[in-house]
């Protein structure tokens, strides 16, 4: 039944999902914007962060250790994947890049399935954020409210790295023109390695941060990957603000539509993407140079 408390609750759910999609999409968009590689393994890295954090939590019983462990593990894995495999595909056709990242994603999923099985696993929220919170007109899970703040801090940190540091300046210049950056004497391939690691870490952080909300399964990255690509298209390829706005829009569309008819959630999401492409072919914040 649709009523005011249910509607507001769905708005909060959309905000949580939108913030999560914004964080994952920000990693994906800077990877594609800088490297020109459409990373189909990004969803698997989201899942891997959840499982790596689960292992860290099992040994430490600390959610902070789980978040740090999951994020750093996926960052290291991302750097290794870029150094060992991805770097040899920068000059290859787009279909080769799609196939290799798709294959990497499958390998990650099956390795996780081999070691952990297909049954779902859970990571409890920190005790300080357990239970529910009264908002006056309704009750809402405390951790979901905290998750918005956690992701906001993560996005702010990523923003500061991209817009207030030298490496961030180089990354943003690389998004616009990687050839020019290379001609200035900057080792562009080292920048590529750093960017891929940062993008993977963003996905891994999101994976473990979301673990207390959604149970861990080896295939959990599949659906989030589709949603993330839609977010990148809506926001504009290579645009960090676009990833944030696109994520919030996508989260609210999925959440509100699910309240009315869950079967049409993806239909409305793709309809919104189509509308944006008709009105702004390069996305809300995209530019023609990155088409």
C-alpha positions as a Markdown table, in Angstrom:
| # | Residue | x | y | z |
|---|---|---|---|---|
| 1 | Unk | 0.0 | 0.0 | 0.0 |
| 2 | Unk | 1.3 | 3.4 | -1.0 |
| 3 | Unk | 1.2 | 5.9 | 1.8 |
| 4 | Unk | 3.3 | 8.8 | 3.1 |
| 5 | Unk | 5.6 | 6.8 | 5.5 |
| 6 | Unk | 6.2 | 4.1 | 2.8 |
| 7 | Unk | 6.9 | 6.8 | 0.2 |
| 8 | Unk | 9.4 | 8.6 | 2.4 |
| 9 | Unk | 11.0 | 5.3 | 3.3 |
| 10 | Unk | 11.5 | 4.5 | -0.3 |
| 11 | Unk | 13.0 | 7.9 | -0.8 |
| 12 | Unk | 15.5 | 7.1 | 1.9 |
| 13 | Unk | 16.2 | 3.7 | 0.3 |
| 14 | Unk | 16.7 | 5.4 | -3.0 |
| 15 | Unk | 19.2 | 7.8 | -1.4 |
| 16 | Unk | 21.1 | 4.9 | 0.1 |
| 17 | Unk | 21.2 | 3.0 | -3.2 |
| 18 | Unk | 22.0 | 6.2 | -5.1 |
| 19 | Unk | 24.9 | 7.0 | -2.9 |
| 20 | Unk | 26.2 | 3.5 | -3.3 |
| 21 | Unk | 25.9 | 3.7 | -7.1 |
| 22 | Unk | 27.5 | 7.1 | -7.1 |
| 23 | Unk | 30.6 | 5.7 | -5.4 |
| 24 | Unk | 30.9 | 2.7 | -7.6 |
| 25 | Unk | 30.3 | 4.7 | -10.8 |
| 26 | Unk | 32.9 | 7.3 | -9.8 |
| 27 | Unk | 35.5 | 4.6 | -9.9 |
| 28 | Unk | 34.3 | 3.2 | -13.2 |
| 29 | Unk | 34.0 | 6.6 | -14.9 |
| 30 | Unk | 37.5 | 7.7 | -14.0 |
| 31 | Unk | 38.9 | 4.4 | -15.2 |
| 32 | Unk | 37.1 | 4.7 | -18.5 |
| 33 | Unk | 37.7 | 8.4 | -18.8 |
| 34 | Unk | 41.5 | 8.1 | -18.2 |
| 35 | Unk | 42.4 | 4.7 | -19.6 |
| 36 | Unk | 39.6 | 4.3 | -22.2 |
| 37 | Unk | 39.0 | 0.8 | -20.9 |
| 38 | Unk | 35.4 | -0.2 | -20.3 |
| 39 | Unk | 35.9 | -2.3 | -17.2 |
| 40 | Unk | 33.3 | -5.2 | -17.2 |
| 41 | Unk | 35.1 | -6.6 | -14.1 |
| 42 | Unk | 34.0 | -3.6 | -12.0 |
| 43 | Unk | 31.0 | -5.5 | -10.6 |
| 44 | Unk | 33.2 | -8.4 | -9.6 |
| 45 | Unk | 35.5 | -6.0 | -7.8 |
| 46 | Unk | 32.5 | -4.7 | -5.9 |
| 47 | Unk | 31.8 | -8.2 | -4.9 |
| 48 | Unk | 35.4 | -9.0 | -4.1 |
| 49 | Unk | 35.6 | -6.1 | -1.7 |
| 50 | Unk | 32.6 | -7.5 | 0.2 |
| 51 | Unk | 34.2 | -10.9 | 0.6 |
| 52 | Unk | 37.7 | -9.5 | 1.4 |
| 53 | Unk | 36.1 | -7.4 | 4.1 |
| 54 | Unk | 34.2 | -10.5 | 5.4 |
| 55 | Unk | 37.5 | -12.3 | 5.8 |
| 56 | Unk | 39.0 | -9.4 | 7.6 |
| 57 | Unk | 36.0 | -9.2 | 9.9 |
| 58 | Unk | 36.1 | -12.9 | 10.6 |
| 59 | Unk | 39.7 | -12.6 | 12.0 |
| 60 | Unk | 39.4 | -9.2 | 13.7 |
| 61 | Unk | 35.7 | -8.9 | 14.7 |
| 62 | Unk | 36.2 | -5.2 | 13.7 |
| 63 | Unk | 34.0 | -3.5 | 11.1 |
| 64 | Unk | 36.7 | -0.8 | 10.6 |
| 65 | Unk | 39.3 | -3.5 | 9.9 |
| 66 | Unk | 36.8 | -5.1 | 7.4 |
| 67 | Unk | 36.3 | -1.8 | 5.5 |
| 68 | Unk | 40.1 | -1.1 | 5.4 |
| 69 | Unk | 40.9 | -4.7 | 4.5 |
| 70 | Unk | 38.3 | -5.0 | 1.8 |
| 71 | Unk | 39.2 | -1.7 | 0.2 |
| 72 | Unk | 43.0 | -2.2 | 0.3 |
| 73 | Unk | 42.8 | -5.8 | -1.0 |
| 74 | Unk | 40.7 | -4.8 | -4.0 |
| 75 | Unk | 43.1 | -1.8 | -4.7 |
| 76 | Unk | 46.1 | -4.1 | -4.7 |
| 77 | Unk | 44.2 | -6.6 | -6.8 |
| 78 | Unk | 43.3 | -3.9 | -9.3 |
| 79 | Unk | 46.9 | -2.7 | -9.6 |
| 80 | Unk | 48.1 | -6.3 | -10.2 |
| 81 | Unk | 45.4 | -6.8 | -12.8 |
| 82 | Unk | 46.3 | -3.6 | -14.6 |
| 83 | Unk | 50.1 | -4.4 | -14.5 |
| 84 | Unk | 49.7 | -8.0 | -15.6 |
| 85 | Unk | 46.8 | -7.9 | -18.1 |
| 86 | Unk | 45.1 | -4.6 | -18.8 |
| 87 | Unk | 48.3 | -2.6 | -19.8 |
| 88 | Unk | 48.7 | -4.8 | -22.8 |
| 89 | Unk | 45.2 | -3.9 | -24.1 |
| 90 | Unk | 45.4 | -0.1 | -24.2 |
| 91 | Unk | 46.1 | 0.0 | -27.9 |
| 92 | Unk | 43.8 | -3.0 | -28.8 |
| 93 | Unk | 40.3 | -2.7 | -30.2 |
| 94 | Unk | 37.4 | -2.0 | -27.9 |
| 95 | Unk | 36.0 | -5.5 | -28.3 |
| 96 | Unk | 39.3 | -7.0 | -27.1 |
| 97 | Unk | 39.1 | -4.8 | -23.9 |
| 98 | Unk | 35.5 | -5.8 | -23.3 |
| 99 | Unk | 36.3 | -9.5 | -23.7 |
| 100 | Unk | 39.4 | -9.4 | -21.4 |
| 101 | Unk | 37.6 | -7.5 | -18.6 |
| 102 | Unk | 34.6 | -9.7 | -19.0 |
| 103 | Unk | 36.8 | -12.7 | -18.6 |
| 104 | Unk | 38.6 | -11.2 | -15.6 |
| 105 | Unk | 35.2 | -10.7 | -14.0 |
| 106 | Unk | 34.2 | -14.3 | -14.6 |
| 107 | Unk | 37.5 | -15.6 | -13.1 |
| 108 | Unk | 37.1 | -13.4 | -10.0 |
| 109 | Unk | 33.5 | -14.6 | -9.5 |
| 110 | Unk | 34.4 | -18.3 | -9.9 |
| 111 | Unk | 37.5 | -18.1 | -7.6 |
| 112 | Unk | 35.3 | -16.6 | -4.9 |
| 113 | Unk | 32.7 | -19.3 | -5.5 |
| 114 | Unk | 35.4 | -21.9 | -5.2 |
| 115 | Unk | 36.7 | -20.7 | -1.9 |
| 116 | Unk | 33.4 | -19.5 | -0.2 |
| 117 | Unk | 30.7 | -21.5 | -2.0 |
| 118 | Unk | 27.4 | -20.1 | -3.4 |
| 119 | Unk | 25.6 | -19.7 | 0.0 |
| 120 | Unk | 25.1 | -16.1 | 1.1 |
| 121 | Unk | 27.3 | -14.6 | 3.8 |
| 122 | Unk | 26.6 | -11.7 | 6.1 |
| 123 | Unk | 28.7 | -9.0 | 7.8 |
| 124 | Unk | 26.9 | -7.4 | 10.8 |
| 125 | Unk | 26.9 | -3.6 | 11.1 |
| 126 | Unk | 28.9 | -1.9 | 13.8 |
| 127 | Unk | 27.2 | -2.1 | 17.2 |
| 128 | Unk | 26.9 | 1.7 | 17.3 |
| 129 | Unk | 24.8 | 1.6 | 14.1 |
| 130 | Unk | 22.7 | -1.5 | 14.8 |
| 131 | Unk | 19.0 | -1.4 | 15.3 |
| 132 | Unk | 16.5 | 1.2 | 14.1 |
| 133 | Unk | 16.1 | 5.0 | 14.5 |
| 134 | Unk | 12.9 | 6.9 | 15.0 |
| 135 | Unk | 12.5 | 9.7 | 12.5 |
| 136 | Unk | 9.3 | 10.9 | 14.1 |
| 137 | Unk | 6.9 | 9.6 | 11.5 |
| 138 | Unk | 8.6 | 6.3 | 10.8 |
| 139 | Unk | 11.4 | 4.0 | 11.9 |
| 140 | Unk | 14.4 | 3.4 | 9.7 |
| 141 | Unk | 17.5 | 1.1 | 10.0 |
| 142 | Unk | 20.2 | 3.0 | 11.7 |
| 143 | Unk | 23.0 | 1.6 | 9.5 |
| 144 | Unk | 21.4 | 2.7 | 6.3 |
| 145 | Unk | 21.3 | 6.2 | 7.6 |
| 146 | Unk | 25.0 | 5.9 | 8.6 |
| 147 | Unk | 25.8 | 4.4 | 5.2 |
| 148 | Unk | 24.8 | 7.6 | 3.5 |
| 149 | Unk | 27.3 | 9.5 | 5.7 |
| 150 | Unk | 30.0 | 6.9 | 5.2 |
| 151 | Unk | 29.7 | 7.0 | 1.4 |
| 152 | Unk | 29.5 | 10.8 | 1.5 |
| 153 | Unk | 32.9 | 10.9 | 3.4 |
| 154 | Unk | 34.3 | 8.5 | 0.8 |
| 155 | Unk | 33.1 | 10.6 | -2.1 |
| 156 | Unk | 34.5 | 13.7 | -0.5 |
| 157 | Unk | 37.8 | 12.0 | 0.0 |
| 158 | Unk | 37.9 | 11.0 | -3.7 |
| 159 | Unk | 36.9 | 14.5 | -4.7 |
| 160 | Unk | 39.8 | 15.9 | -2.7 |
| 161 | Unk | 42.2 | 13.5 | -4.3 |
| 162 | Unk | 41.0 | 14.3 | -7.8 |
| 163 | Unk | 40.7 | 18.1 | -7.4 |
| 164 | Unk | 43.1 | 19.1 | -4.7 |
| 165 | Unk | 46.3 | 17.0 | -5.4 |
| 166 | Unk | 48.9 | 16.9 | -8.1 |
| 167 | Unk | 48.0 | 13.3 | -9.0 |
| 168 | Unk | 44.4 | 14.3 | -9.3 |
| 169 | Unk | 45.3 | 17.2 | -11.6 |
| 170 | Unk | 47.2 | 14.7 | -13.8 |
| 171 | Unk | 44.3 | 12.2 | -13.8 |
| 172 | Unk | 41.8 | 14.9 | -14.8 |
| 173 | Unk | 44.2 | 16.1 | -17.5 |
| 174 | Unk | 44.6 | 12.5 | -18.7 |
| 175 | Unk | 40.8 | 12.2 | -19.0 |
| 176 | Unk | 40.8 | 15.2 | -21.3 |
| 177 | Unk | 44.0 | 14.4 | -23.3 |
| 178 | Unk | 46.2 | 11.5 | -22.3 |
| 179 | Unk | 48.6 | 12.1 | -25.3 |
| 180 | Unk | 49.3 | 15.7 | -24.2 |
| 181 | Unk | 50.0 | 14.5 | -20.6 |
| 182 | Unk | 52.5 | 12.0 | -22.0 |
| 183 | Unk | 54.2 | 14.6 | -24.1 |
| 184 | Unk | 54.8 | 16.7 | -21.0 |
| 185 | Unk | 57.1 | 14.0 | -19.7 |
| 186 | Unk | 54.7 | 12.4 | -17.3 |
| 187 | Unk | 54.7 | 8.6 | -17.1 |
| 188 | Unk | 51.1 | 8.1 | -18.3 |
| 189 | Unk | 51.2 | 4.4 | -17.7 |
| 190 | Unk | 52.1 | 4.9 | -14.0 |
| 191 | Unk | 49.1 | 7.2 | -13.9 |
| 192 | Unk | 47.0 | 4.5 | -15.5 |
| 193 | Unk | 48.0 | 2.1 | -12.8 |
| 194 | Unk | 47.2 | 4.5 | -10.0 |
| 195 | Unk | 43.8 | 5.3 | -11.6 |
| 196 | Unk | 42.9 | 1.7 | -12.0 |
| 197 | Unk | 43.8 | 1.0 | -8.4 |
| 198 | Unk | 41.7 | 4.0 | -7.2 |
| 199 | Unk | 38.8 | 2.9 | -9.2 |
| 200 | Unk | 39.0 | -0.6 | -8.0 |
| 201 | Unk | 39.3 | 0.5 | -4.4 |
| 202 | Unk | 36.1 | 2.6 | -4.7 |
| 203 | Unk | 34.3 | -0.5 | -5.9 |
| 204 | Unk | 35.8 | -2.6 | -3.1 |
| 205 | Unk | 34.9 | 0.0 | -0.5 |
| 206 | Unk | 31.3 | 0.1 | -1.7 |
| 207 | Unk | 31.2 | -3.7 | -1.6 |
| 208 | Unk | 32.1 | -4.1 | 2.1 |
| 209 | Unk | 30.2 | -0.9 | 3.2 |
| 210 | Unk | 27.1 | -2.4 | 1.7 |
| 211 | Unk | 27.6 | -5.9 | 3.1 |
| 212 | Unk | 25.5 | -5.2 | 6.3 |
| 213 | Unk | 22.6 | -4.2 | 4.0 |
| 214 | Unk | 22.7 | -6.9 | 1.4 |
| 215 | Unk | 24.1 | -10.4 | 1.9 |
| 216 | Unk | 27.2 | -11.4 | 0.1 |
| 217 | Unk | 26.9 | -13.8 | -2.9 |
| 218 | Unk | 29.4 | -14.5 | -5.7 |
| 219 | Unk | 26.9 | -13.1 | -8.3 |
| 220 | Unk | 26.0 | -9.9 | -6.5 |
| 221 | Unk | 28.1 | -7.8 | -8.8 |
| 222 | Unk | 26.1 | -8.6 | -11.9 |
| 223 | Unk | 23.1 | -6.4 | -11.2 |
| 224 | Unk | 25.2 | -3.6 | -9.8 |
| 225 | Unk | 27.4 | -3.5 | -12.9 |
| 226 | Unk | 24.4 | -2.9 | -15.2 |
| 227 | Unk | 23.1 | -0.1 | -12.9 |
| 228 | Unk | 26.6 | 1.4 | -12.7 |
| 229 | Unk | 26.9 | 1.6 | -16.5 |
| 230 | Unk | 23.5 | 3.3 | -16.7 |
| 231 | Unk | 24.7 | 5.8 | -14.1 |
| 232 | Unk | 27.9 | 6.6 | -16.1 |
| 233 | Unk | 25.8 | 7.1 | -19.3 |
| 234 | Unk | 23.4 | 9.4 | -17.5 |
| 235 | Unk | 26.1 | 11.4 | -15.8 |
| 236 | Unk | 28.5 | 11.6 | -18.7 |
| 237 | Unk | 31.6 | 9.5 | -19.2 |
| 238 | Unk | 34.7 | 10.8 | -17.3 |
| 239 | Unk | 32.6 | 13.2 | -15.1 |
| 240 | Unk | 32.9 | 12.8 | -11.4 |
| 241 | Unk | 30.0 | 15.1 | -10.6 |
| 242 | Unk | 28.0 | 13.3 | -13.3 |
| 243 | Unk | 28.6 | 10.0 | -11.5 |
| 244 | Unk | 27.3 | 11.4 | -8.3 |
| 245 | Unk | 24.2 | 13.0 | -9.8 |
| 246 | Unk | 23.5 | 10.0 | -12.1 |
| 247 | Unk | 23.8 | 7.7 | -9.1 |
| 248 | Unk | 21.3 | 9.6 | -7.0 |
| 249 | Unk | 18.9 | 9.8 | -10.0 |
| 250 | Unk | 19.2 | 6.1 | -10.7 |
| 251 | Unk | 18.8 | 5.1 | -7.0 |
| 252 | Unk | 15.5 | 7.1 | -6.7 |
| 253 | Unk | 14.1 | 5.8 | -9.9 |
| 254 | Unk | 14.7 | 2.2 | -8.9 |
| 255 | Unk | 13.4 | 2.6 | -5.4 |
| 256 | Unk | 10.3 | 4.6 | -6.2 |
| 257 | Unk | 9.4 | 2.4 | -9.1 |
| 258 | Unk | 9.9 | -0.7 | -7.0 |
| 259 | Unk | 7.3 | 0.6 | -4.6 |
| 260 | Unk | 4.7 | 0.8 | -7.4 |
| 261 | Unk | 5.7 | -2.2 | -9.5 |
| 262 | Unk | 9.1 | -3.9 | -9.0 |
| 263 | Unk | 9.0 | -5.5 | -12.4 |
| 264 | Unk | 9.3 | -2.0 | -14.1 |
| 265 | Unk | 12.2 | -0.7 | -12.0 |
| 266 | Unk | 14.8 | -1.5 | -14.7 |
| 267 | Unk | 12.4 | -0.4 | -17.5 |
| 268 | Unk | 12.1 | 3.1 | -15.9 |
| 269 | Unk | 15.8 | 3.2 | -15.4 |
| 270 | Unk | 16.6 | 2.5 | -19.0 |
| 271 | Unk | 13.8 | 4.9 | -20.1 |
| 272 | Unk | 15.5 | 7.6 | -18.1 |
| 273 | Unk | 18.8 | 6.8 | -19.7 |
| 274 | Unk | 17.2 | 6.9 | -23.1 |
| 275 | Unk | 15.6 | 10.3 | -22.4 |
| 276 | Unk | 19.0 | 11.7 | -21.3 |
| 277 | Unk | 20.7 | 10.4 | -24.4 |
| 278 | Unk | 18.1 | 12.0 | -26.6 |
| 279 | Unk | 18.3 | 15.4 | -24.9 |
| 280 | Unk | 22.0 | 15.3 | -24.1 |
| 281 | Unk | 23.9 | 12.7 | -26.1 |
| 282 | Unk | 27.0 | 13.0 | -24.0 |
| 283 | Unk | 25.2 | 12.8 | -20.6 |
| 284 | Unk | 24.4 | 15.4 | -18.1 |
| 285 | Unk | 28.0 | 16.5 | -17.4 |
| 286 | Unk | 29.7 | 14.8 | -20.4 |
| 287 | Unk | 31.6 | 16.6 | -23.1 |
| 288 | Unk | 31.8 | 16.0 | -26.8 |
| 289 | Unk | 35.6 | 15.3 | -26.6 |
| 290 | Unk | 34.9 | 12.2 | -24.6 |
| 291 | Unk | 32.1 | 10.8 | -26.9 |
